[in-house]
Amino acid sequence: MPRAGSYRVHELPEGLTAIHCAKCGRIGRYRRETLLRRFGADMPLPTVLNLLADCPRRREMNDPCQVVYSDPIGAHRS
C-alpha cells in the first residue's frame, strides 16, 4: 500500500515499466534502475509519469494528454 497516497519509484516491480497515451500514440518503456537514478526512490509515480510524458497537453482541461502506466502498479501485490 502506498504510504502517502501514491506509489513511489522504489515500489515499481523489477524490470521494465511501460507507459502509453491512447490519444497521441506515445509509448515508452523504462527500466526501474534508470527511473531510480533519474528521479530518486521517493518520487511519486504520478509526477514521474508527467515528467516522462513531457506533453504540452498535460495541463489542458479541454484536450488533456491521456498518458498512463500500461500495467497497474499495485496489481501484482497481494
Phi, psi and omega in degrees: 000135178295145185278333184229037176093337180225145171293155181246165183305318183295346179270357177295147175291158176300153177098213185265144173243128184251146173233155175204158176236118180293333184283310185256350180085005180296135175225157177196151175229136185226137176284141180305317182298321179294317179294322177298315179294318186286319188245346183088161187291329188260008178290129178296139182298327175298323177293316178301315180301315178299318181289321178293319182293321180046047186257132178294344179277353185306329182255005180281124179279328184273337182214065188285155170296148180241031181293137180217164169286135184292326179244134177303130188297314183269004188295330183277351183271153178247000000 
